[in-house]
Amino acid sequence: MADFLPITKKEMTERGITQFDFICVTGDSYVDHPSFGIAIISRLLESQGFSVGMIAQPDWRNKKDFCEFGAPKYAFLVTGGNIDSMVAHYTVAKRRRSDDAYTAGGKAGKRPDRAVTVYTKALKAIYPEVPVLIGGLEASLRRFAHYDYWDDAVHPSILCSSGADLLMYGMGELQITEIGRRFREGQTVSQMTDICGTCYLTDPVNTPYGAVQCPDFQIVARDKKSYAKATRQQMNEQDEVYGKTIVQRQGDKMLVQNPPMRSLSQSELDKVYALPYMRMYHPSYEPLGGVAAIEEVEFSIAHNRGCFGACNFCSIAFHQGRKIAVRSEESVLREAKLLASSPRFKGYIHDVGGPTANFRQPSCKKQLEHGLCKGKKCLAPTPCKQLEADHTEYLELLRKIRAIPGVKRVFIRSGIRYDYLMEDKNEAFFDELVRYHVSGQLKVAPEHCSNAVLDKMGKPHIETYLAFMRKFYQKTKEAEKEQYLVPYLMSSHPGSTLQDAIELALFLKQNKIRPEQVQDFYPTPGTVSTCMYYTGLDPYTMEPVYVPTDPEDKAMQRALLQYFQPKNQDLVRKALRKAKRFDLIGHGKNALVEDKPAAPQGKYTGTGWKKGNKSRKGKDHSWQKDVTKKGKGNRKRP
């Protein structure tokens, strides 16, 4: 009978295990569900005959938790968790969060900042001879020298800062399978230098021949043009067809990134999702109230991986890759029936999606043989002429899930690429999306309306969204439903000036959109947008990019997106006066705010206005708030 993996010495002993082959260390509470990376890796190893123990959220301030099982036979496997530990801890305004959805009970503080580095150093101090392998999002996105937003400095590869022996980037199943096989055959980790999808450090004399060499860490740390060049080189080689080995000197060592690992085949992906997951958090967390992160995924199905949309602010292309991998129809239906048989199931499948819900085939046939085009995007600024948009297979899959006994509704919540949808000449999927798969609100991500900003985001121009919006509400009316679009919007992205933010505010007013949530751009490691934020350069053109970094500038841009809120109107008036848009103050047709005397002038500190030695703190600076909290969404009436 399936059970959770052991998390205590008692559970280990009850299974008759005296030494684990691998021990997983994670920054999340232990949730055995395929939406959690460490659950997939641990179950995959178990299916291959290895014994695996789980240390979840160890207390890093002493040795006790790390010593729970003793040393593993082969290696420790360390991950920061499903999301970056720094993002888990801090808002974009660098304010400490009070909650953590990936921790039992929801209280923040159960993992350290930079969890992968802290855990690895602790393990190396206790067990210096035992290999430590790192992976997951936090490690993957820090594999090269990278800009660290929280320190406002360039950091070396996480392999240097952590002392780990090997880094697995990307999803990791094929890498860990090969690593497990080699350990079993008697190889040491120092011999595993040729595995695709991994990085390691070596003496410069051992640098592989023919690799693409990025500027050294010491160079990119002081020269922003070199940093931008390195980013472009790294992004250009993240293709499993033509990607080359990349090297970057880190002090007296050379970082070597082997070419990307190939995507899983459909049968391999099916096997991953057929592993005996418990599909729930460990029962020991029940007295604490459970783990909130399970709520969105317990009755959701991931049918694909990868995203050829490759927005510049998103890490998916650098982590999962741009090639689409999909599960078979049989695999997805098997999981849907499993969900429907659960006593907790209420008849609603919350999502059938993935990084992008409606990608279920390659963007074109050419990429299968030649890879995805280097330095280009399939959908932005306009769709490639080679793009093949077809929802037939996805639509048939949704129809069959809807027909499963016990299933009342099937929703799509993980994100529809509306630009791809608009390229499909067959409107059958669009019709059924509106009729059957919207739970009152459909989340889409235009992000902005200024085409200059959208170009820096790697997003389609706003005309595409407007065409989609008109068609969505037309079809909603025809279906006699009351449904709304919830547009995700981002303020202060590189390239966004105050004039662009004003343009967006006018767009929102003209289209009767009142966003309840707005996201400030968050510069996380491993994205093109973060490179722009740090360097002020577009890495693909090397042209200067305006970057809003001043707290007052960012506050005004954010306030403009919610100009209608009384608490924002002083900032909106100040922004409009600064931009000399006096026509938008007063009672005119396009006015955003009424006219009032200007607020006292002074320096905006991020917590209030400061003039002389006095400070006037505001009661509610909404621009600093965490926007991950649930809300009703951004409604627009047709």
C-alpha positions, 0 to 999 in steps of 0.5 A: 500500500502506498504511503508517504516517504519516511520523515522520521527515524521511527518511520525509517526503522519501521520500513526496515531501512538502516541507511537511505540511498538518497535523502531529500531536503526541502524548504517546503512542508512535505506535500506528496503531490506532482505539482511539487518538484521534490515529490516527483524526484523522490517518487521517481527514485523510489520507483527505480528501487532506491530508498528515499527519506524526506527532511522538510523545513529543517531547523538550520540553526542546529544540526539535529534535523539534518542528522535525523537519518544519518548520512545517505549512501549516495547523496543529499538532494537539496531544493529551496522548495516550489518557489524561490525562498527570497520571493517566499519571504519578501514582497517586491518592496522588500518587506517581510511577508507574514505568511507562507502558503508552502508551510504548514499553518501558513506562518512564515519563517520556517525556512531560511533566506537563500535556503539552498545555500544555507541547507547545503552549507549545513550538510557539508559541515556535518557530512563533508564527504557526502555529495550534495546535489542541488536543484529546483527553481531557486538553484536552477535560476542561480546557476550563472553569475546573477543579479540579486535584487535583495542585495542589489549586487551581482552574486556568483553561481550558487554552486560557489556560494553553497559548496554543492557538488552538482546542480541540476537545472530544469525539471530534473527527472532524466538527470536524476535517473542518470545520476542514480544509475551511475551511483549504483554502478559505482561512479563518484559525483566527480565523474558525472561531468557529462550529464545534460541538464547539469552544472559543475565547477572545475579547474580552468585547465579542465574546461571543455573544448568548444564551449560558449564562454560568458564574461567572467563573474568578476567582469559581469559584477562590475560591467553592465554591458558584459552582464547583458552580453552574458545574459543573451549568451545564456538565453540563446543556448537554452534549446535542447536541439542546438544548445551548447555547453556554456562556461563562465569563470568564477574566481579560481574555478570554471562553471560548466553548464552542460547542454539542456536535457531533452524534454520528457517524451509523452510516455515518460511524462505519463509515467511521472504522473502515474507514480503513487503520490498520496496527493496531499500534505503529510498528516502530521501537519493536520493539527497545524491546519494543513498546507494551504498550497494544496488548495489550488492544485488538489483538484487540478490537472497539469497536462503540459510543460514548457512555454514557447510564449517566453515572456521576458519577465518569466522564468519558465523558458530558462527553467522548463524550456520553450518546447512543449511536452504533453501527457497523453489523453489516457494519462490525463483522463486517468487522473481526472477519474482518480480526482472524481473518486476522491471523497473530498471531490465536490464535482469541480476540477479547478484547472486543466492547464500548465505553464500555458493552458492552451499549448498542446503542440509545438508552435511549428514543425520546424522546431522539432528538427531545428529547435526554437528560433534563437533570439526570436519569439513565436508570438511577440510582437506579432505571431510568427508566420510559421505558427500553427494554432490548433486547439482540436486536441485540447478541446477533445480532452476537455470534452472527455473530462466533462463527461466523466461521472461525478464531474460537474464543471471543468475550469481553466485557471492557469492562464490562456494565451489569448494571442495564440487563441486568436490565431486559431481560425476554428472558433470551436474552442473559444465557444466552449471555453466561454460556455463551459470553462470559465468560473465567472472570471477568466484570468488573462495577462495583457500586462500593459497597454503601451506597445513600447513597454509590451515590446520590453516584456516580450508580449503581443501588442495591445490591439490583440488583447482588445480584439480578444476582449471584444470577442470574449464578451460577444460570445459571453452575451451569446451564451447568456452568461455573466462572465468577466475578464480578469486582466493581470497588469504590471507596473514599473517594468523596465521600459515603463515611463510615467507617461506609459503608466498614464497611458495605461490608466487612461486605457483602464478608464476608457475600457471600464476596468478597475483592477483590484490587484496590481503587480509591481515588477519583481526582479528575480534571477534568471530573466531577461527583464531582470537583466534590463532592470540591473543593466538598463540595457536590452540584452538583445539590442544593447540599447538603453532601457528606462528603468523605474527604480526610484520609490516615488516613481514606482509608487506613482506608476502603481497608484495610476493603475488604481487611480480611482481609489481615494487613498491613491489620489494624492499620488496620482495628482502628483504624477499627473502634474509631474508629467504636465498632464493637467488635462487629466485633473479636474472634471473633464471627460478623461480626467482621472482625479479631481483637482485639489491643492498639491501635496506638500513637496518633499522626498518620498521615502517608501514609507511616507513623505519626508520634508526637513526633519519631519516625516508624514507617514501614510496609513496605507501604502498599497503599492507596497502590499503583497499582491499574492493575496486572493481577491475578487479579480479585476472586473469589466462589464461588457 
